[in-house]
Amino acid sequence: MLERPDVVLTLIPLLAVSGLATRMLIVMTGIGTSLLAAPLAPVGYGAALALVFLELLAWPAAERLGGFL
């Protein structure tokens, strides 16, 4: 059975690669220009970092404090 830490550890690399995968998909299909696809690469890294900070700040602290956060 999957628990929350397992899901979070799986989501971190998936989110980090999602920006690059989206950028590659747009560039390969020829629908977007490189100007459109350029800012998409760091978006995945930012989403992964946001997930890490959210889990560090909200999840363990909320369990320790009894749900006050």
Distance bins in CASP14 RR format, pairs under 12 A and 6 or more apart:
PFRMAT RR
TARGET T0000
AUTHOR 0000-0000-0000
RMODE 2
METHOD distances of the structure
MODEL  1
1 7 0 0 0 0 0 1 0 0 0 0 0
2 8 0 0 0 0 0 1 0 0 0 0 0
2 9 0 0 0 0 0 1 0 0 0 0 0
2 10 0 0 0 0 1 0 0 0 0 0 0
2 11 0 0 0 0 0 1 0 0 0 0 0
3 9 0 0 0 0 0 1 0 0 0 0 0
3 10 0 0 0 0 0 1 0 0 0 0 0
3 59 0 0 0 0 0 1 0 0 0 0 0
4 10 0 0 0 0 0 1 0 0 0 0 0
4 11 0 0 0 0 0 1 0 0 0 0 0
4 51 0 0 0 0 0 1 0 0 0 0 0
4 55 0 0 0 0 1 0 0 0 0 0 0
4 58 0 0 0 0 0 1 0 0 0 0 0
4 59 1 0 0 1 0 0 0 0 0 0 0
4 60 0 0 0 0 0 1 0 0 0 0 0
4 62 0 0 0 0 0 1 0 0 0 0 0
4 63 0 0 0 0 0 1 0 0 0 0 0
5 11 0 0 0 0 0 1 0 0 0 0 0
5 12 0 0 0 0 0 1 0 0 0 0 0
5 55 0 0 0 0 1 0 0 0 0 0 0
5 59 0 0 0 0 1 0 0 0 0 0 0
5 60 0 0 0 0 1 0 0 0 0 0 0
5 63 0 0 0 0 0 1 0 0 0 0 0
6 12 0 0 0 0 0 1 0 0 0 0 0
7 14 0 0 0 0 0 1 0 0 0 0 0
7 15 0 0 0 0 0 1 0 0 0 0 0
7 51 0 0 0 0 0 1 0 0 0 0 0
7 55 0 0 0 0 0 1 0 0 0 0 0
7 59 0 0 0 0 0 1 0 0 0 0 0
8 14 0 0 0 0 0 1 0 0 0 0 0
8 15 0 0 0 0 0 1 0 0 0 0 0
8 48 0 0 0 0 0 1 0 0 0 0 0
8 51 1 0 0 1 0 0 0 0 0 0 0
8 52 0 0 0 0 1 0 0 0 0 0 0
8 53 0 0 0 0 0 1 0 0 0 0 0
8 54 0 0 0 0 1 0 0 0 0 0 0
8 55 1 0 1 0 0 0 0 0 0 0 0
8 56 0 0 0 0 0 1 0 0 0 0 0
8 58 0 0 0 0 0 1 0 0 0 0 0
8 59 0 0 0 0 1 0 0 0 0 0 0
8 60 0 0 0 0 0 1 0 0 0 0 0
9 15 0 0 0 0 0 1 0 0 0 0 0
9 48 0 0 0 0 0 1 0 0 0 0 0
9 51 0 0 0 0 0 1 0 0 0 0 0
9 52 0 0 0 0 0 1 0 0 0 0 0
9 55 0 0 0 0 1 0 0 0 0 0 0
10 16 0 0 0 0 0 1 0 0 0 0 0
10 17 0 0 0 0 0 1 0 0 0 0 0
10 48 0 0 0 0 0 1 0 0 0 0 0
10 51 0 0 0 0 0 1 0 0 0 0 0
11 17 0 0 0 0 0 1 0 0 0 0 0
11 18 0 0 0 0 1 0 0 0 0 0 0
11 44 0 0 0 0 0 1 0 0 0 0 0
11 47 0 0 0 0 1 0 0 0 0 0 0
11 48 1 0 0 1 0 0 0 0 0 0 0
11 50 0 0 0 0 0 1 0 0 0 0 0
11 51 1 0 0 1 0 0 0 0 0 0 0
11 52 0 0 0 0 1 0 0 0 0 0 0
11 54 0 0 0 0 0 1 0 0 0 0 0
11 55 0 0 0 0 1 0 0 0 0 0 0
12 18 0 0 0 0 0 1 0 0 0 0 0
12 44 0 0 0 0 0 1 0 0 0 0 0
12 45 0 0 0 0 0 1 0 0 0 0 0
12 46 0 0 0 0 0 1 0 0 0 0 0
12 47 0 0 0 0 1 0 0 0 0 0 0
12 48 1 0 1 0 0 0 0 0 0 0 0
12 49 0 0 0 0 1 0 0 0 0 0 0
12 50 0 0 0 0 0 1 0 0 0 0 0
12 51 1 0 0 1 0 0 0 0 0 0 0
12 52 1 0 0 1 0 0 0 0 0 0 0
12 53 0 0 0 0 0 1 0 0 0 0 0
12 54 0 0 0 0 0 1 0 0 0 0 0
12 55 0 0 0 0 1 0 0 0 0 0 0
12 56 0 0 0 0 0 1 0 0 0 0 0
13 19 0 0 0 0 0 1 0 0 0 0 0
13 20 0 0 0 0 0 1 0 0 0 0 0
13 21 0 0 0 0 0 1 0 0 0 0 0
13 44 0 0 0 0 0 1 0 0 0 0 0
13 45 0 0 0 0 0 1 0 0 0 0 0
13 47 0 0 0 0 0 1 0 0 0 0 0
13 48 1 0 0 1 0 0 0 0 0 0 0
13 51 0 0 0 0 0 1 0 0 0 0 0
13 52 0 0 0 0 0 1 0 0 0 0 0
14 20 0 0 0 0 0 1 0 0 0 0 0
14 21 0 0 0 0 1 0 0 0 0 0 0
14 44 0 0 0 0 1 0 0 0 0 0 0
14 47 0 0 0 0 1 0 0 0 0 0 0
14 48 0 0 0 0 1 0 0 0 0 0 0
14 51 0 0 0 0 1 0 0 0 0 0 0
15 21 0 0 0 0 0 1 0 0 0 0 0
15 22 0 0 0 0 0 1 0 0 0 0 0
15 42 0 0 0 0 0 1 0 0 0 0 0
15 43 0 0 0 0 1 0 0 0 0 0 0
15 44 1 0 1 0 0 0 0 0 0 0 0
15 45 0 0 0 0 1 0 0 0 0 0 0
15 46 1 0 0 1 0 0 0 0 0 0 0
15 47 1 0 1 0 0 0 0 0 0 0 0
15 48 1 0 1 0 0 0 0 0 0 0 0
15 49 0 0 0 0 1 0 0 0 0 0 0
15 50 0 0 0 0 1 0 0 0 0 0 0
15 51 1 0 0 1 0 0 0 0 0 0 0
15 52 0 0 0 0 1 0 0 0 0 0 0
15 54 0 0 0 0 0 1 0 0 0 0 0
15 55 0 0 0 0 0 1 0 0 0 0 0
16 41 0 0 0 0 0 1 0 0 0 0 0
16 42 0 0 0 0 0 1 0 0 0 0 0
16 43 0 0 0 0 0 1 0 0 0 0 0
16 44 1 0 1 0 0 0 0 0 0 0 0
16 45 1 0 1 0 0 0 0 0 0 0 0
16 46 0 0 0 0 1 0 0 0 0 0 0
16 47 1 0 0 1 0 0 0 0 0 0 0
16 48 1 0 1 0 0 0 0 0 0 0 0
16 49 0 0 0 0 1 0 0 0 0 0 0
16 50 0 0 0 0 0 1 0 0 0 0 0
16 51 0 0 0 0 1 0 0 0 0 0 0
16 52 0 0 0 0 0 1 0 0 0 0 0
17 23 0 0 0 0 0 1 0 0 0 0 0
17 24 0 0 0 0 1 0 0 0 0 0 0
17 25 0 0 0 0 0 1 0 0 0 0 0
17 40 0 0 0 0 0 1 0 0 0 0 0
17 41 0 0 0 0 0 1 0 0 0 0 0
17 43 0 0 0 0 0 1 0 0 0 0 0
17 44 1 0 0 1 0 0 0 0 0 0 0
17 45 0 0 0 0 1 0 0 0 0 0 0
17 47 0 0 0 0 0 1 0 0 0 0 0
17 48 0 0 0 0 1 0 0 0 0 0 0
18 24 0 0 0 0 0 1 0 0 0 0 0
18 25 0 0 0 0 0 1 0 0 0 0 0
18 40 0 0 0 0 1 0 0 0 0 0 0
18 41 0 0 0 0 0 1 0 0 0 0 0
18 42 0 0 0 0 0 1 0 0 0 0 0
18 43 1 0 0 1 0 0 0 0 0 0 0
18 44 1 0 1 0 0 0 0 0 0 0 0
18 45 0 0 0 0 1 0 0 0 0 0 0
18 46 0 0 0 0 0 1 0 0 0 0 0
18 47 1 0 0 1 0 0 0 0 0 0 0
18 48 0 0 0 0 1 0 0 0 0 0 0
18 51 0 0 0 0 0 1 0 0 0 0 0
19 25 0 0 0 0 1 0 0 0 0 0 0
19 26 0 0 0 0 0 1 0 0 0 0 0
19 27 0 0 0 0 0 1 0 0 0 0 0
19 37 0 0 0 0 1 0 0 0 0 0 0
19 38 0 0 0 0 0 1 0 0 0 0 0
19 39 0 0 0 0 1 0 0 0 0 0 0
19 40 1 0 1 0 0 0 0 0 0 0 0
19 41 1 0 1 0 0 0 0 0 0 0 0
19 42 1 0 0 1 0 0 0 0 0 0 0
19 43 1 0 1 0 0 0 0 0 0 0 0
19 44 1 0 1 0 0 0 0 0 0 0 0
19 45 1 0 0 1 0 0 0 0 0 0 0
19 46 0 0 0 0 1 0 0 0 0 0 0
19 47 1 0 0 1 0 0 0 0 0 0 0
19 48 0 0 0 0 1 0 0 0 0 0 0
20 26 0 0 0 0 0 1 0 0 0 0 0
20 27 0 0 0 0 0 1 0 0 0 0 0
20 37 0 0 0 0 0 1 0 0 0 0 0
20 38 0 0 0 0 0 1 0 0 0 0 0
20 40 1 0 0 1 0 0 0 0 0 0 0
20 41 1 0 1 0 0 0 0 0 0 0 0
20 42 0 0 0 0 1 0 0 0 0 0 0
20 43 0 0 0 0 1 0 0 0 0 0 0
20 44 1 0 0 1 0 0 0 0 0 0 0
20 45 0 0 0 0 1 0 0 0 0 0 0
20 47 0 0 0 0 0 1 0 0 0 0 0
20 48 0 0 0 0 0 1 0 0 0 0 0
21 27 0 0 0 0 0 1 0 0 0 0 0
21 28 0 0 0 0 0 1 0 0 0 0 0
21 37 0 0 0 0 0 1 0 0 0 0 0
21 40 0 0 0 0 1 0 0 0 0 0 0
21 41 0 0 0 0 1 0 0 0 0 0 0
21 43 0 0 0 0 0 1 0 0 0 0 0
21 44 0 0 0 0 1 0 0 0 0 0 0
22 28 0 0 0 0 0 1 0 0 0 0 0
22 29 0 0 0 0 0 1 0 0 0 0 0
22 31 0 0 0 0 0 1 0 0 0 0 0
22 32 0 0 0 0 0 1 0 0 0 0 0
22 36 0 0 0 0 0 1 0 0 0 0 0
22 37 1 0 0 1 0 0 0 0 0 0 0
22 38 0 0 0 0 0 1 0 0 0 0 0
22 39 0 0 0 0 0 1 0 0 0 0 0
22 40 1 0 1 0 0 0 0 0 0 0 0
22 41 0 0 0 0 1 0 0 0 0 0 0
22 42 0 0 0 0 0 1 0 0 0 0 0
22 43 1 0 0 1 0 0 0 0 0 0 0
22 44 0 0 0 0 1 0 0 0 0 0 0
22 47 0 0 0 0 0 1 0 0 0 0 0
23 29 0 0 0 0 0 1 0 0 0 0 0
23 30 0 0 0 0 0 1 0 0 0 0 0
23 32 0 0 0 0 1 0 0 0 0 0 0
23 33 0 0 0 0 0 1 0 0 0 0 0
23 34 0 0 0 0 1 0 0 0 0 0 0
23 35 0 0 0 0 0 1 0 0 0 0 0
23 36 0 0 0 0 1 0 0 0 0 0 0
23 37 1 0 1 0 0 0 0 0 0 0 0
23 38 1 0 0 1 0 0 0 0 0 0 0
23 39 0 0 0 0 1 0 0 0 0 0 0
23 40 1 0 1 0 0 0 0 0 0 0 0
23 41 1 0 1 0 0 0 0 0 0 0 0
23 42 0 0 0 0 1 0 0 0 0 0 0
23 43 0 0 0 0 1 0 0 0 0 0 0
23 44 0 0 0 0 1 0 0 0 0 0 0
23 45 0 0 0 0 0 1 0 0 0 0 0
24 30 0 0 0 0 0 1 0 0 0 0 0
24 32 0 0 0 0 0 1 0 0 0 0 0
24 34 0 0 0 0 0 1 0 0 0 0 0
24 37 0 0 0 0 1 0 0 0 0 0 0
24 40 0 0 0 0 1 0 0 0 0 0 0
24 41 0 0 0 0 1 0 0 0 0 0 0
25 31 0 0 0 0 1 0 0 0 0 0 0
25 32 0 0 0 0 1 0 0 0 0 0 0
25 36 0 0 0 0 0 1 0 0 0 0 0
25 37 0 0 0 0 1 0 0 0 0 0 0
25 40 0 0 0 0 1 0 0 0 0 0 0
26 32 1 0 1 0 0 0 0 0 0 0 0
26 33 0 0 0 0 1 0 0 0 0 0 0
26 34 0 0 0 0 1 0 0 0 0 0 0
26 35 0 0 0 0 0 1 0 0 0 0 0
26 36 1 0 0 1 0 0 0 0 0 0 0
26 37 1 0 1 0 0 0 0 0 0 0 0
26 38 0 0 0 0 0 1 0 0 0 0 0
26 39 0 0 0 0 0 1 0 0 0 0 0
26 40 1 0 0 1 0 0 0 0 0 0 0
26 41 0 0 0 0 0 1 0 0 0 0 0
27 33 0 0 0 0 1 0 0 0 0 0 0
27 34 1 0 0 1 0 0 0 0 0 0 0
27 35 0 0 0 0 0 1 0 0 0 0 0
27 36 0 0 0 0 1 0 0 0 0 0 0
27 37 1 0 1 0 0 0 0 0 0 0 0
27 38 0 0 0 0 1 0 0 0 0 0 0
27 40 0 0 0 0 1 0 0 0 0 0 0
27 41 0 0 0 0 0 1 0 0 0 0 0
28 34 0 0 0 0 0 1 0 0 0 0 0
28 37 0 0 0 0 1 0 0 0 0 0 0
29 36 0 0 0 0 0 1 0 0 0 0 0
29 37 0 0 0 0 0 1 0 0 0 0 0
30 36 0 0 0 0 0 1 0 0 0 0 0
30 37 0 0 0 0 1 0 0 0 0 0 0
31 37 0 0 0 0 1 0 0 0 0 0 0
32 38 0 0 0 0 0 1 0 0 0 0 0
32 40 0 0 0 0 0 1 0 0 0 0 0
33 39 0 0 0 0 0 1 0 0 0 0 0
33 40 0 0 0 0 0 1 0 0 0 0 0
34 40 0 0 0 0 0 1 0 0 0 0 0
34 41 0 0 0 0 0 1 0 0 0 0 0
37 43 0 0 0 0 0 1 0 0 0 0 0
39 45 0 0 0 0 0 1 0 0 0 0 0
39 46 0 0 0 0 0 1 0 0 0 0 0
40 46 0 0 0 0 0 1 0 0 0 0 0
40 47 0 0 0 0 0 1 0 0 0 0 0
41 47 0 0 0 0 0 1 0 0 0 0 0
42 48 0 0 0 0 0 1 0 0 0 0 0
42 49 0 0 0 0 1 0 0 0 0 0 0
42 50 0 0 0 0 0 1 0 0 0 0 0
43 49 0 0 0 0 0 1 0 0 0 0 0
43 50 0 0 0 0 0 1 0 0 0 0 0
44 50 0 0 0 0 1 0 0 0 0 0 0
44 51 0 0 0 0 1 0 0 0 0 0 0
45 51 0 0 0 0 0 1 0 0 0 0 0
45 52 0 0 0 0 0 1 0 0 0 0 0
46 52 0 0 0 0 1 0 0 0 0 0 0
46 53 0 0 0 0 1 0 0 0 0 0 0
46 54 0 0 0 0 0 1 0 0 0 0 0
47 53 0 0 0 0 0 1 0 0 0 0 0
47 54 0 0 0 0 0 1 0 0 0 0 0
48 54 0 0 0 0 0 1 0 0 0 0 0
48 55 0 0 0 0 0 1 0 0 0 0 0
49 55 0 0 0 0 0 1 0 0 0 0 0
49 56 0 0 0 0 0 1 0 0 0 0 0
50 56 0 0 0 0 0 1 0 0 0 0 0
50 57 0 0 0 0 0 1 0 0 0 0 0
50 58 0 0 0 0 0 1 0 0 0 0 0
51 57 0 0 0 0 0 1 0 0 0 0 0
51 58 0 0 0 0 0 1 0 0 0 0 0
51 59 0 0 0 0 0 1 0 0 0 0 0
52 58 0 0 0 0 0 1 0 0 0 0 0
52 59 0 0 0 0 0 1 0 0 0 0 0
53 59 0 0 0 0 0 1 0 0 0 0 0
53 61 0 0 0 0 0 1 0 0 0 0 0
54 60 0 0 0 0 0 1 0 0 0 0 0
54 61 0 0 0 0 0 1 0 0 0 0 0
54 62 0 0 0 0 0 1 0 0 0 0 0
54 69 0 0 0 0 0 1 0 0 0 0 0
55 61 0 0 0 0 0 1 0 0 0 0 0
55 62 0 0 0 0 0 1 0 0 0 0 0
55 63 0 0 0 0 0 1 0 0 0 0 0
56 62 0 0 0 0 0 1 0 0 0 0 0
57 64 0 0 0 0 0 1 0 0 0 0 0
57 65 0 0 0 0 0 1 0 0 0 0 0
57 69 0 0 0 0 1 0 0 0 0 0 0
58 64 0 0 0 0 0 1 0 0 0 0 0
58 65 0 0 0 0 0 1 0 0 0 0 0
58 67 0 0 0 0 1 0 0 0 0 0 0
58 68 0 0 0 0 0 1 0 0 0 0 0
58 69 1 0 1 0 0 0 0 0 0 0 0
59 65 0 0 0 0 0 1 0 0 0 0 0
59 66 0 0 0 0 0 1 0 0 0 0 0
59 67 0 0 0 0 0 1 0 0 0 0 0
59 69 0 0 0 0 1 0 0 0 0 0 0
60 66 0 0 0 0 0 1 0 0 0 0 0
60 67 0 0 0 0 0 1 0 0 0 0 0
60 69 0 0 0 0 0 1 0 0 0 0 0
61 67 0 0 0 0 1 0 0 0 0 0 0
61 68 0 0 0 0 1 0 0 0 0 0 0
61 69 1 0 1 0 0 0 0 0 0 0 0
62 68 1 0 0 1 0 0 0 0 0 0 0
62 69 1 0 1 0 0 0 0 0 0 0 0
63 69 0 0 0 0 1 0 0 0 0 0 0
END
